[in-house]
Amino acid sequence: MTPDPLQDLGNLLGEHRLLTEPSALAHYGKDWTRFAEPAPSAVLLPESTEEVQAIVSAARVAGIPIVPSGGRTGLSGGAMATNGEWVLSLERMNKILGVDAVGRSLHCQAGAITADIQRAAVESGLFYPVDFASSGSSQIGGNIATNAGGIRVIRYGMTRDWVTGMTAVTGAGDILALNRGLIKNNSGVDLRHLMIGSEGTLGVITEATLRLTSPPKDPAVVVMGLPSMQAVMAVLRTFQDALELMAFEFFSELALDKVVNHRGLQRPFNAVTPFYVLLEFDRGDADSEDRLESALAQSMERHSVVDAVISQSLSQYRNLWRLREDISETIAQWFPYKNDLSTTVAQVPDFLDAIESVVAKRYPDLEVIWYGHIGDGNLHLNILKPEGEDIAAFQARCADVNDEIFAEVAKLGGSISAEHGIGLLKKPYLGITRSIEEIEIMRAIKRSLDPDNILNPGKVFDA
């Protein structure tokens, strides 16, 4: 190897796959967090597992840290490169390598876009159910590295539940082929599950094998307006008893107002209520309509549902989903400070009340937007930056209140990160969710797989 490791990697990758111009560094060095200045020293775009291995080996020799990069849709700073790192982007490793319709699985490279995976499944008469607002730009490697959840966790679970195999390059430069797509493999510790949710700190995921399932026959959406979170939870129970729900989402009136006014969408009905619920179910079986009508009538009579609308066409189904799905992108223009919190489903009303009391006391002048996957206990708290306020000052102002918010999370045994990961932003608070003993075990695993601490150092915890 020459004294300049980038020269060797340039010879391997070619000039178009090693980028150092300022615009490329700025683009690839940040994710959706936007609260830190990107400052990588190079961007590398491999096209194979072997090229990833060569990059990791070169970085290890040179002592230069690597930030693995997918679609950079994360919201905790996990893909931020702020200190001269090499960004290892998987975007050119985007191939769907095959679909096994009989075995109901799909094999792809880690840079494959979530929506492309979903389309490939549909073309084979199957369904990949993990879905979220960023599916058009998020990559499966990043989804796996953050154990992404999304809108249908109540029915289908997290990304972890759909990964049957993967290939990864560790920080030591070893290529690991983990589980190889097997449904049953009870032979010792399953290292695949260490990589899932590790946020690029243990290895660079390069390929994945995903489980597929049957598609819903006739999905429909219901949107309801409700006066309180207690009513929301009562409606959840009523509809869970009546139907097999695929999604149960909620959002506040302010969230709906922002989406309607900035995305050109229509309100679902004229009534204005503090909270709205969007639920999805499959009306493919014969008596689902009767059970829906019964549950809706019961909810209006007993749980104060003010108004409701049921999708009657594919276009209406999509537009109703946009009321919920477009919230994150709509409010991005206000540089929201996000907290991604969770508790048990039963504790959600107390959880929201406790945190709202802190927010109302500490942020009386700020717009606060709530939405989330209420069916699995996941609430998204979004505080919008006032026009003209400096971003750094706004972030510091919000971070100053985190101790109080996370104290309420701790009281109810919840999590400071339901699905967005820890990254840079939540690293100081990891001890609220994980014990000292757990964190030390994480450090030991990190030392074993990444002995020189070159993979995403400083993220999640300090090694």
Sine and cosine of phi, psi and omega as CSV:
sin_phi,cos_phi,sin_psi,cos_psi,sin_omega,cos_omega
0.00,0.00,0.65,-0.76,0.02,-1.00
-0.96,0.27,0.24,-0.97,0.05,-1.00
-0.87,0.50,-0.41,0.91,0.02,-1.00
-0.98,-0.22,0.98,-0.22,-0.05,-1.00
-0.90,0.45,-0.48,0.88,0.01,-1.00
-0.92,0.38,-0.50,0.87,0.04,-1.00
-0.90,0.43,-0.68,0.73,0.04,-1.00
-0.90,0.44,-0.67,0.74,0.00,-1.00
-0.94,0.34,-0.53,0.85,0.09,-1.00
-0.89,0.45,-0.62,0.78,0.05,-1.00
-0.91,0.42,-0.58,0.81,0.00,-1.00
-0.96,0.28,-0.71,0.70,-0.14,-0.99
-1.00,-0.02,-0.47,0.88,-0.12,-0.99
1.00,-0.02,0.34,-0.94,-0.14,-0.99
-0.91,0.42,-0.42,0.91,-0.06,-1.00
-1.00,0.07,-0.09,1.00,0.00,-1.00
-0.87,-0.49,0.24,0.97,0.19,-0.98
-0.74,-0.67,0.94,-0.35,-0.16,-0.99
-0.92,-0.39,0.72,-0.70,0.04,-1.00
-0.73,-0.69,-0.04,1.00,-0.01,-1.00
-0.93,0.37,0.54,-0.84,-0.11,-0.99
-0.81,0.59,-0.63,0.78,-0.03,-1.00
-0.90,0.43,-0.63,0.77,0.02,-1.00
-0.93,0.36,-0.65,0.76,0.02,-1.00
-0.88,0.47,-0.67,0.74,0.00,-1.00
-0.92,0.39,-0.63,0.78,-0.05,-1.00
-0.94,0.35,-0.77,0.64,-0.10,-1.00
-0.99,0.11,-0.23,0.97,-0.08,-1.00
-1.00,0.04,0.06,1.00,-0.04,-1.00
-0.73,-0.69,0.35,-0.93,0.17,-0.99
-0.88,-0.48,-0.27,-0.96,-0.08,-1.00
-0.94,0.34,-0.11,0.99,-0.03,-1.00
-0.89,0.45,-0.79,0.61,0.11,-0.99
0.91,0.41,0.29,0.96,-0.01,-1.00
-0.97,-0.23,0.21,0.98,0.05,-1.00
-0.57,-0.82,0.51,-0.86,-0.02,-1.00
-0.98,0.19,0.80,-0.60,0.04,-1.00
-0.94,0.33,0.66,-0.76,0.00,-1.00
-0.48,-0.88,0.80,0.60,0.09,-1.00
-0.97,0.25,0.23,-0.97,0.04,-1.00
-0.98,-0.19,-0.31,0.95,0.02,-1.00
-0.28,-0.96,0.39,-0.92,0.09,-1.00
-0.85,-0.53,0.80,-0.61,-0.04,-1.00
-0.89,-0.45,0.71,-0.70,-0.08,-1.00
-0.83,-0.55,0.99,0.13,0.00,-1.00
-0.95,0.31,0.28,-0.96,0.03,-1.00
-0.82,-0.57,0.09,1.00,-0.01,-1.00
-0.45,-0.89,0.31,-0.95,0.07,-1.00
-0.87,0.49,-0.62,0.79,-0.03,-1.00
-0.91,0.41,-0.60,0.80,0.07,-1.00
-0.93,0.37,-0.60,0.80,0.09,-1.00
-0.87,0.49,-0.69,0.72,0.02,-1.00
-0.87,0.50,-0.66,0.75,0.01,-1.00
-0.90,0.44,-0.64,0.77,0.01,-1.00
-0.91,0.41,-0.71,0.71,0.00,-1.00
-0.89,0.45,-0.67,0.74,0.00,-1.00
-0.90,0.44,-0.66,0.75,0.02,-1.00
-0.91,0.41,-0.65,0.76,0.02,-1.00
-0.90,0.44,-0.61,0.79,-0.01,-1.00
-0.91,0.41,-0.68,0.73,0.03,-1.00
-0.91,0.42,-0.67,0.74,-0.06,-1.00
-0.98,0.18,-0.25,0.97,-0.04,-1.00
0.95,0.33,0.50,0.87,-0.01,-1.00
-0.96,-0.29,0.81,-0.58,-0.03,-1.00
-0.94,0.33,0.42,-0.91,-0.01,-1.00
-0.88,-0.48,0.68,-0.73,0.16,-0.99
-0.94,-0.35,0.96,-0.29,0.08,-1.00
-0.90,0.44,0.63,-0.78,-0.12,-0.99
-0.71,-0.71,0.80,-0.60,0.09,-1.00
-0.96,-0.28,-0.86,-0.52,0.03,-1.00
-0.99,0.13,-0.11,0.99,0.03,-1.00
0.84,0.54,0.64,0.77,0.03,-1.00
-0.99,-0.13,0.15,0.99,-0.03,-1.00
-0.93,0.36,0.35,-0.94,-0.09,-1.00
-0.82,-0.57,0.28,0.96,0.03,-1.00
-0.83,-0.56,0.20,0.98,0.01,-1.00
0.98,0.21,0.30,0.95,-0.04,-1.00
-0.93,0.36,-0.39,0.92,0.00,-1.00
-0.94,-0.33,0.27,0.96,0.05,-1.00
-0.97,0.22,0.72,-0.70,0.12,-0.99
-0.91,-0.42,0.95,-0.32,-0.19,-0.98
-0.85,-0.53,0.05,1.00,-0.15,-0.99
-0.58,-0.82,0.73,0.68,0.09,-1.00
0.98,0.21,0.28,0.96,-0.02,-1.00
-0.95,0.31,0.25,-0.97,0.25,-0.97
-1.00,0.01,0.77,-0.64,0.15,-0.99
-1.00,0.01,0.83,-0.56,0.05,-1.00
-0.97,-0.24,0.99,-0.15,-0.06,-1.00
-1.00,-0.01,0.74,-0.67,0.01,-1.00
-1.00,-0.05,0.19,0.98,-0.18,-0.98
-0.91,0.42,-0.41,0.91,0.04,-1.00
-1.00,0.09,-0.19,0.98,0.07,-1.00
-0.99,-0.10,0.94,0.35,-0.21,-0.98
-0.87,-0.48,0.33,0.94,-0.12,-0.99
-0.99,0.10,0.63,-0.77,0.27,-0.96
-0.99,0.11,0.92,-0.40,-0.15,-0.99
-1.00,0.05,-0.26,0.97,0.04,-1.00
0.29,-0.96,0.48,-0.88,0.09,-1.00
-0.85,-0.53,0.78,-0.62,0.06,-1.00
-0.97,-0.23,0.99,-0.13,-0.08,-1.00
-0.92,0.39,-0.56,0.83,0.00,-1.00
-0.95,0.31,-0.73,0.68,0.02,-1.00
-0.99,0.15,-0.08,1.00,0.02,-1.00
0.80,0.61,0.85,0.52,0.03,-1.00
-0.56,-0.83,0.33,-0.94,0.01,-1.00
-0.71,-0.70,0.71,-0.71,0.02,-1.00
-0.91,-0.41,0.75,-0.66,-0.08,-1.00
-0.50,-0.86,0.25,-0.97,0.17,-0.98
-0.98,0.18,0.33,-0.94,-0.15,-0.99
-0.94,0.35,-0.36,0.93,0.00,-1.00
-1.00,0.07,0.04,1.00,0.02,-1.00
-0.88,0.47,0.71,-0.70,-0.01,-1.00
-0.96,0.28,0.63,-0.78,-0.04,-1.00
-0.82,0.58,-0.71,0.70,-0.03,-1.00
-0.90,0.44,-0.55,0.83,0.05,-1.00
-0.93,0.38,-0.60,0.80,0.07,-1.00
-0.90,0.43,-0.68,0.73,0.02,-1.00
-0.89,0.46,-0.66,0.75,0.02,-1.00
-0.92,0.40,-0.67,0.74,0.01,-1.00
-0.88,0.47,-0.62,0.79,0.05,-1.00
-0.90,0.43,-0.71,0.70,-0.01,-1.00
-0.88,0.48,-0.65,0.76,0.00,-1.00
-0.89,0.46,-0.36,0.93,0.06,-1.00
-0.98,-0.19,0.21,0.98,0.02,-1.00
0.97,0.25,0.36,0.93,-0.06,-1.00
-0.82,-0.57,-0.15,-0.99,-0.20,-0.98
-0.51,-0.86,0.78,-0.62,0.19,-0.98
-0.96,-0.28,0.93,-0.36,-0.27,-0.96
-1.00,0.03,-0.20,0.98,-0.03,-1.00
-0.96,0.28,0.87,-0.49,-0.16,-0.99
-0.57,-0.83,0.51,-0.86,0.01,-1.00
-0.31,-0.95,0.10,-0.99,-0.11,-0.99
-0.87,0.48,-0.48,0.88,-0.06,-1.00
-1.00,-0.06,0.33,0.94,-0.09,-1.00
-0.89,0.46,-0.40,0.92,0.02,-1.00
-0.98,0.22,-0.18,0.98,0.00,-1.00
-0.72,-0.69,-0.35,0.94,0.02,-1.00
-0.94,0.34,0.49,-0.87,0.00,-1.00
-0.94,-0.35,0.51,-0.86,-0.10,-0.99
-0.89,0.45,-0.55,0.83,0.03,-1.00
-0.88,0.47,-0.67,0.74,0.06,-1.00
-0.93,0.38,-0.61,0.79,0.05,-1.00
-0.86,0.50,-0.68,0.73,-0.01,-1.00
-0.93,0.36,-0.68,0.73,-0.05,-1.00
-0.90,0.43,-0.40,0.92,0.03,-1.00
-0.94,-0.35,0.07,1.00,-0.04,-1.00
0.75,0.66,0.83,0.56,-0.10,-0.99
-0.86,0.51,0.54,-0.84,-0.02,-1.00
-0.94,-0.34,-1.00,-0.01,0.07,-1.00
0.98,-0.21,-0.44,-0.90,-0.28,-0.96
-1.00,0.04,-0.22,0.98,-0.09,-1.00
-0.85,-0.52,0.44,0.90,-0.01,-1.00
-0.88,0.47,-0.57,0.82,-0.02,-1.00
-0.84,0.54,-0.49,0.87,-0.01,-1.00
-0.97,-0.23,-0.64,0.77,-0.20,-0.98
-0.91,-0.42,-0.16,0.99,0.02,-1.00
0.99,0.10,-0.18,-0.98,-0.07,-1.00
-1.00,-0.03,0.09,-1.00,0.05,-1.00
-0.80,0.59,-0.63,0.77,-0.01,-1.00
-0.76,0.65,-0.59,0.81,-0.08,-1.00
-0.96,0.29,-0.13,0.99,-0.11,-0.99
-0.86,-0.51,0.08,1.00,0.00,-1.00
-0.98,-0.18,0.92,-0.39,0.01,-1.00
-0.98,-0.21,-0.11,0.99,0.05,-1.00
-0.13,-0.99,0.35,-0.94,0.07,-1.00
-0.33,-0.94,0.36,-0.93,0.19,-0.98
-0.92,-0.39,0.69,-0.73,-0.02,-1.00
-0.59,-0.81,0.51,-0.86,0.10,-1.00
-0.96,-0.29,0.86,-0.51,-0.03,-1.00
-0.98,0.22,0.15,-0.99,0.07,-1.00
-0.92,0.39,-0.28,0.96,0.09,-1.00
-1.00,0.06,-0.04,1.00,0.02,-1.00
1.00,0.05,0.18,0.98,0.02,-1.00
-1.00,0.06,0.62,-0.78,0.10,-1.00
-1.00,-0.08,0.85,-0.53,0.01,-1.00
-0.92,-0.39,0.80,-0.59,0.13,-0.99
-0.98,-0.21,0.97,-0.26,-0.22,-0.98
-0.97,-0.24,0.88,-0.47,0.09,-1.00
0.94,0.33,-0.36,0.93,0.17,-0.99
0.80,0.59,0.55,0.84,0.08,-1.00
0.98,0.19,0.17,0.99,-0.04,-1.00
-0.97,0.26,0.65,-0.76,0.09,-1.00
-0.98,0.21,-0.63,0.77,0.00,-1.00
-0.84,-0.54,0.84,-0.55,-0.01,-1.00
-0.35,-0.94,1.00,0.09,-0.10,-1.00
-0.98,-0.19,0.89,0.46,-0.08,-1.00
-0.82,-0.58,0.96,0.26,0.05,-1.00
1.00,0.07,-0.17,-0.99,-0.05,-1.00
-0.90,0.43,0.75,-0.67,-0.02,-1.00
-1.00,0.00,0.99,-0.12,-0.07,-1.00
-0.92,0.40,-0.30,0.95,0.07,-1.00
-0.80,0.60,-0.64,0.77,-0.08,-1.00
-0.97,0.24,-0.26,0.97,0.16,-0.99
-0.95,0.31,-0.62,0.78,-0.02,-1.00
-0.94,0.33,-0.57,0.82,-0.02,-1.00
-0.94,0.35,0.87,-0.49,-0.01,-1.00
1.00,0.05,0.08,1.00,-0.06,-1.00
-1.00,0.08,-0.06,1.00,0.11,-0.99
0.85,0.53,0.59,0.80,0.08,-1.00
0.96,0.29,0.25,0.97,-0.03,-1.00
-1.00,0.00,-0.25,0.97,-0.04,-1.00
-0.93,-0.37,-0.52,0.86,-0.04,-1.00
-0.21,-0.98,0.29,-0.96,0.07,-1.00
-0.98,-0.19,0.92,-0.39,0.02,-1.00
-0.96,0.29,0.77,-0.63,-0.06,-1.00
-0.90,-0.45,-0.44,0.90,0.05,-1.00
-0.59,-0.81,0.38,-0.92,0.02,-1.00
-0.56,-0.83,0.55,-0.83,0.18,-0.98
-0.91,-0.40,0.82,-0.58,-0.13,-0.99
-0.90,-0.44,0.62,-0.78,0.09,-1.00
-0.98,0.18,0.63,-0.78,0.07,-1.00
-0.89,-0.45,0.25,-0.97,-0.01,-1.00
-0.61,-0.79,0.00,-1.00,0.04,-1.00
-0.96,0.29,0.61,-0.79,0.02,-1.00
-0.96,0.26,0.45,-0.89,0.14,-0.99
-0.89,0.46,0.53,-0.85,-0.10,-1.00
-0.98,0.19,-0.70,0.72,-0.09,-1.00
-0.46,-0.89,0.96,0.28,-0.07,-1.00
-0.93,0.38,0.60,-0.80,0.03,-1.00
-0.70,-0.72,0.38,-0.93,-0.04,-1.00
-0.85,-0.53,0.64,-0.77,0.14,-0.99
-0.84,-0.54,0.74,-0.67,0.12,-0.99
-0.90,-0.44,0.75,-0.66,-0.02,-1.00
-0.79,-0.62,0.51,-0.86,0.11,-0.99
-0.97,-0.24,0.75,-0.67,-0.08,-1.00
-0.73,-0.69,0.43,-0.90,-0.10,-1.00
-1.00,0.04,-0.27,0.96,-0.11,-0.99
-0.39,-0.92,0.27,-0.96,0.06,-1.00
-0.94,0.34,-0.52,0.85,0.08,-1.00
-0.87,0.49,-0.63,0.77,0.05,-1.00
-0.92,0.40,-0.62,0.78,0.05,-1.00
-0.84,0.54,-0.72,0.69,-0.05,-1.00
-0.94,0.35,-0.57,0.82,0.06,-1.00
-0.91,0.42,-0.63,0.78,0.04,-1.00
-0.92,0.40,-0.62,0.79,0.07,-1.00
-0.83,0.55,-0.75,0.66,-0.01,-1.00
-0.87,0.49,-0.69,0.72,-0.02,-1.00
-0.87,0.49,-0.72,0.70,-0.06,-1.00
-0.97,0.22,-0.49,0.87,0.09,-1.00
-0.90,0.44,-0.60,0.80,0.02,-1.00
-0.94,0.34,-0.46,0.89,-0.11,-0.99
-1.00,-0.07,-0.56,0.83,-0.16,-0.99
-0.66,-0.75,0.40,-0.92,0.16,-0.99
-1.00,0.06,0.98,-0.20,-0.10,-0.99
-0.97,0.23,0.62,-0.78,0.12,-0.99
-0.99,-0.14,-0.41,0.91,0.03,-1.00
-0.42,-0.91,0.52,-0.86,0.12,-0.99
-0.55,-0.83,0.99,-0.13,-0.12,-0.99
-0.93,-0.36,0.39,-0.92,0.11,-0.99
-0.68,-0.73,0.36,-0.93,0.10,-1.00
-0.41,-0.91,0.38,-0.92,-0.06,-1.00
-1.00,0.03,0.21,-0.98,0.04,-1.00
-0.87,0.49,-0.63,0.78,0.01,-1.00
-0.90,0.44,-0.62,0.78,0.06,-1.00
-0.88,0.47,-0.72,0.69,0.02,-1.00
-0.88,0.47,-0.68,0.73,-0.01,-1.00
-0.86,0.50,-0.69,0.73,0.00,-1.00
-0.89,0.45,-0.70,0.71,-0.04,-1.00
-0.91,0.42,-0.72,0.70,-0.03,-1.00
-0.88,0.47,-0.69,0.73,-0.08,-1.00
-0.98,0.22,-0.41,0.91,-0.09,-1.00
-0.94,-0.35,-0.14,0.99,0.00,-1.00
-0.88,-0.47,0.03,1.00,0.04,-1.00
0.94,0.35,0.48,0.88,0.01,-1.00
-0.99,-0.14,0.29,-0.96,0.04,-1.00
-0.99,-0.12,0.54,-0.84,0.14,-0.99
-0.89,0.46,0.50,-0.87,-0.03,-1.00
-0.93,0.37,-0.48,0.88,0.05,-1.00
-0.32,-0.95,0.14,-0.99,-0.11,-0.99
-0.97,0.26,-0.48,0.88,-0.06,-1.00
-0.89,0.46,0.63,-0.78,0.06,-1.00
-0.94,-0.35,0.82,-0.57,-0.03,-1.00
-0.73,-0.69,0.34,-0.94,-0.01,-1.00
-0.89,0.46,-0.58,0.81,-0.06,-1.00
-0.73,-0.68,0.43,-0.90,0.07,-1.00
-0.75,-0.66,0.58,-0.82,0.07,-1.00
-0.90,-0.44,0.69,-0.72,0.17,-0.99
-0.87,-0.49,0.85,-0.52,0.08,-1.00
-0.85,-0.53,0.52,-0.85,0.03,-1.00
-0.85,-0.53,0.67,-0.74,0.06,-1.00
-0.57,-0.82,0.23,-0.97,0.01,-1.00
-0.97,-0.23,0.90,-0.43,-0.01,-1.00
-1.00,-0.07,0.50,0.86,-0.06,-1.00
-0.95,0.30,-0.39,0.92,0.00,-1.00
-1.00,0.00,0.28,-0.96,-0.26,-0.97
-0.89,0.46,-0.63,0.78,-0.13,-0.99
-0.97,-0.26,0.28,0.96,-0.04,-1.00
-0.90,0.43,-0.59,0.81,0.00,-1.00
-0.91,0.42,-0.64,0.76,0.02,-1.00
-0.91,0.42,-0.67,0.74,0.00,-1.00
-0.93,0.38,-0.58,0.81,0.07,-1.00
-0.89,0.45,-0.76,0.65,-0.03,-1.00
-0.88,0.47,-0.62,0.78,0.02,-1.00
-0.91,0.41,-0.70,0.72,0.01,-1.00
-0.91,0.41,-0.61,0.79,0.00,-1.00
-0.93,0.36,-0.67,0.74,0.03,-1.00
-0.89,0.45,-0.68,0.74,0.02,-1.00
-0.89,0.46,-0.64,0.76,-0.02,-1.00
-0.93,0.38,-0.60,0.80,0.03,-1.00
-0.94,0.35,-0.60,0.80,-0.05,-1.00
-0.97,0.23,-0.66,0.75,-0.17,-0.99
-0.97,-0.23,-0.45,0.89,-0.18,-0.98
-0.88,-0.47,0.26,0.97,0.16,-0.99
0.91,0.42,0.47,0.88,0.13,-0.99
-0.88,0.47,0.82,-0.58,-0.11,-0.99
-0.99,0.13,-0.68,0.73,0.00,-1.00
-0.36,-0.93,0.27,-0.96,-0.04,-1.00
-0.41,-0.91,0.42,-0.91,0.08,-1.00
-0.65,-0.76,0.63,-0.78,0.00,-1.00
-0.90,-0.45,0.74,-0.68,-0.01,-1.00
-0.89,0.45,0.69,-0.72,-0.01,-1.00
-0.89,-0.45,-0.04,1.00,-0.01,-1.00
-0.44,-0.90,0.22,-0.97,0.02,-1.00
-0.90,0.43,-0.64,0.77,-0.01,-1.00
-0.91,0.40,-0.65,0.76,0.03,-1.00
-0.93,0.37,-0.62,0.78,0.08,-1.00
-0.83,0.56,-0.74,0.67,-0.02,-1.00
-0.92,0.40,-0.66,0.75,-0.03,-1.00
-0.93,0.38,-0.60,0.80,0.06,-1.00
-0.91,0.40,-0.65,0.76,0.06,-1.00
-0.89,0.46,-0.57,0.82,-0.02,-1.00
-0.88,0.47,-0.48,0.88,0.03,-1.00
-0.85,0.53,-0.53,0.85,0.03,-1.00
-1.00,-0.09,-0.72,0.70,-0.12,-0.99
-0.93,0.36,-0.48,0.88,-0.07,-1.00
-1.00,0.08,-0.02,1.00,-0.08,-1.00
-0.89,0.46,-0.77,0.64,-0.10,-1.00
-0.86,0.50,-0.73,0.68,-0.01,-1.00
-0.93,0.38,-0.58,0.81,-0.01,-1.00
-0.89,0.45,-0.72,0.69,-0.10,-0.99
-0.99,0.12,-0.05,1.00,0.01,-1.00
-0.85,0.52,-0.47,0.88,-0.03,-1.00
-0.91,0.41,-0.30,0.95,0.04,-1.00
-0.99,-0.14,0.24,0.97,0.02,-1.00
0.73,0.69,0.86,0.52,-0.12,-0.99
-0.91,0.43,0.62,-0.79,0.17,-0.99
-1.00,0.01,0.87,-0.49,-0.19,-0.98
-0.95,-0.31,0.67,-0.75,0.23,-0.97
-0.82,-0.57,0.78,-0.63,-0.11,-0.99
-0.92,-0.38,1.00,-0.08,-0.22,-0.98
-0.92,-0.39,0.40,-0.92,0.08,-1.00
-0.51,-0.86,0.40,-0.92,0.13,-0.99
-0.51,-0.86,-0.03,-1.00,0.11,-0.99
-0.92,0.40,0.47,-0.88,-0.08,-1.00
-0.86,0.51,-0.63,0.78,-0.05,-1.00
-0.89,0.45,-0.46,0.89,-0.07,-1.00
-1.00,-0.05,0.04,1.00,-0.10,-0.99
-0.83,0.56,-0.73,0.68,-0.01,-1.00
-0.86,0.50,-0.72,0.70,0.03,-1.00
-0.90,0.45,-0.62,0.78,0.00,-1.00
-0.87,0.48,-0.77,0.64,-0.04,-1.00
-0.92,0.40,-0.66,0.75,0.00,-1.00
-0.87,0.49,-0.68,0.73,-0.04,-1.00
-0.90,0.43,-0.69,0.72,-0.04,-1.00
-0.96,0.28,-0.59,0.81,0.05,-1.00
-0.89,0.46,-0.56,0.83,0.01,-1.00
-0.92,0.40,-0.61,0.79,0.07,-1.00
-0.92,0.40,-0.71,0.70,-0.05,-1.00
-0.90,0.44,-0.69,0.72,-0.03,-1.00
-0.90,0.44,-0.58,0.81,-0.01,-1.00
-0.96,0.29,-0.67,0.74,-0.13,-0.99
-1.00,-0.06,-0.38,0.92,-0.02,-1.00
-0.83,-0.56,0.77,0.63,-0.09,-1.00
-0.90,0.43,-0.36,0.93,-0.06,-1.00
-0.98,-0.18,0.04,1.00,-0.09,-1.00
-0.94,-0.33,0.50,-0.86,0.10,-0.99
-0.98,0.18,0.77,-0.64,-0.03,-1.00
-0.85,-0.52,0.81,-0.59,-0.04,-1.00
-0.90,-0.44,0.76,-0.65,0.07,-1.00
-0.93,-0.36,0.66,-0.75,0.24,-0.97
-0.34,-0.94,0.16,-0.99,0.03,-1.00
0.29,-0.96,-0.04,-1.00,-0.04,-1.00
-0.99,-0.12,0.97,0.24,-0.18,-0.98
-0.90,0.45,-0.45,0.89,-0.01,-1.00
-0.92,0.40,-0.32,0.95,0.07,-1.00
-0.87,-0.49,0.29,0.96,0.12,-0.99
0.99,0.17,0.34,0.94,-0.10,-0.99
-0.96,-0.29,0.88,-0.47,0.01,-1.00
-0.91,-0.41,0.71,-0.71,0.07,-1.00
-0.96,-0.29,0.89,-0.45,0.05,-1.00
-0.98,-0.18,0.85,-0.53,-0.05,-1.00
-0.83,-0.56,0.87,-0.49,0.02,-1.00
-0.96,-0.30,0.85,-0.53,-0.14,-0.99
-1.00,0.00,0.70,-0.71,0.01,-1.00
-0.95,0.31,0.79,-0.62,0.07,-1.00
-0.91,0.42,0.54,-0.84,0.03,-1.00
-0.86,0.50,0.75,-0.66,0.04,-1.00
1.00,-0.04,-0.26,0.97,0.00,-1.00
-0.98,0.18,0.68,-0.73,0.02,-1.00
-0.88,0.48,0.68,-0.73,-0.07,-1.00
-0.88,0.48,-0.72,0.70,-0.04,-1.00
-0.89,0.45,-0.67,0.75,0.02,-1.00
-0.91,0.42,-0.63,0.78,0.03,-1.00
-0.90,0.43,-0.71,0.71,0.02,-1.00
-0.87,0.49,-0.69,0.72,-0.01,-1.00
-0.90,0.44,-0.63,0.77,0.02,-1.00
-0.88,0.47,-0.67,0.74,0.00,-1.00
-0.96,0.29,-0.67,0.74,-0.02,-1.00
-0.88,0.47,-0.49,0.87,-0.02,-1.00
-0.89,0.45,-0.40,0.92,-0.04,-1.00
-0.99,-0.11,-0.14,0.99,-0.06,-1.00
-0.85,0.53,-0.60,0.80,-0.02,-1.00
-0.84,0.54,-0.67,0.75,0.00,-1.00
-0.94,0.35,-0.67,0.74,0.01,-1.00
-0.90,0.44,-0.73,0.69,-0.05,-1.00
-0.95,0.31,-0.39,0.92,0.11,-0.99
-0.90,0.43,-0.62,0.79,0.07,-1.00
-0.93,0.38,-0.61,0.79,0.08,-1.00
-0.86,0.51,-0.71,0.70,-0.03,-1.00
-0.89,0.45,-0.64,0.77,-0.01,-1.00
-0.85,0.52,-0.58,0.81,-0.04,-1.00
-0.99,-0.14,0.16,0.99,0.05,-1.00
0.91,0.40,0.50,0.87,-0.05,-1.00
-1.00,0.01,-0.24,-0.97,-0.01,-1.00
-0.83,-0.55,0.60,-0.80,0.06,-1.00
-0.98,0.17,-0.18,0.98,0.03,-1.00
-0.55,-0.84,0.97,-0.23,-0.01,-1.00
-0.97,0.24,-0.63,0.78,-0.08,-1.00
-0.48,-0.88,-0.13,0.99,-0.06,-1.00
-1.00,-0.03,-0.14,0.99,-0.02,-1.00
1.00,0.07,-0.07,-1.00,-0.06,-1.00
-0.98,-0.20,-0.77,0.64,0.04,-1.00
0.82,0.57,-0.67,-0.75,0.06,-1.00
-1.00,0.01,-0.63,0.78,-0.19,-0.98
-0.93,0.37,-0.58,0.82,-0.12,-0.99
-0.96,-0.27,0.08,1.00,-0.01,-1.00
-0.82,0.57,-0.67,0.75,-0.02,-1.00
-0.89,0.45,-0.27,0.96,-0.11,-0.99
-0.94,-0.35,0.14,0.99,-0.07,-1.00
-0.84,0.55,-0.58,0.82,-0.03,-1.00
-0.90,0.44,-0.24,0.97,0.06,-1.00
-0.95,0.30,-0.58,0.82,-0.05,-1.00
-0.99,-0.14,-0.55,0.84,-0.05,-1.00
-0.89,-0.45,0.62,-0.78,-0.02,-1.00
-0.97,0.26,0.25,-0.97,0.07,-1.00
-0.84,0.55,-0.65,0.76,-0.02,-1.00
-0.91,0.41,-0.66,0.75,0.03,-1.00
-0.88,0.47,-0.70,0.71,-0.04,-1.00
-0.91,0.42,-0.60,0.80,0.03,-1.00
-0.93,0.38,-0.59,0.80,0.09,-1.00
-0.90,0.43,-0.65,0.76,0.07,-1.00
-0.86,0.52,-0.68,0.73,0.01,-1.00
-0.89,0.45,-0.64,0.77,-0.01,-1.00
-0.91,0.41,-0.64,0.77,0.06,-1.00
-0.90,0.43,-0.67,0.74,0.04,-1.00
-0.86,0.51,-0.71,0.70,-0.01,-1.00
-0.89,0.45,-0.55,0.83,-0.02,-1.00
-0.95,0.32,-0.68,0.73,-0.08,-1.00
-1.00,-0.03,-0.37,0.93,-0.03,-1.00
-0.68,-0.73,0.94,0.34,-0.18,-0.98
-0.89,0.46,-0.42,0.91,-0.01,-1.00
-0.98,-0.17,0.09,1.00,0.06,-1.00
0.81,0.58,0.78,0.62,0.00,-1.00
-0.97,-0.24,-0.22,0.98,-0.05,-1.00
-1.00,-0.08,0.94,-0.35,0.06,-1.00
0.75,0.66,0.75,0.66,-0.03,-1.00
-0.90,0.45,0.52,-0.85,0.00,-1.00
0.99,0.11,-0.09,1.00,0.05,-1.00
-1.00,-0.09,0.53,-0.85,0.03,-1.00
0.95,0.33,-0.85,0.52,0.05,-1.00
-0.43,-0.90,0.27,-0.96,0.10,-1.00
-1.00,0.06,0.82,-0.57,-0.08,-1.00
-0.92,0.40,0.00,0.00,0.00,0.00
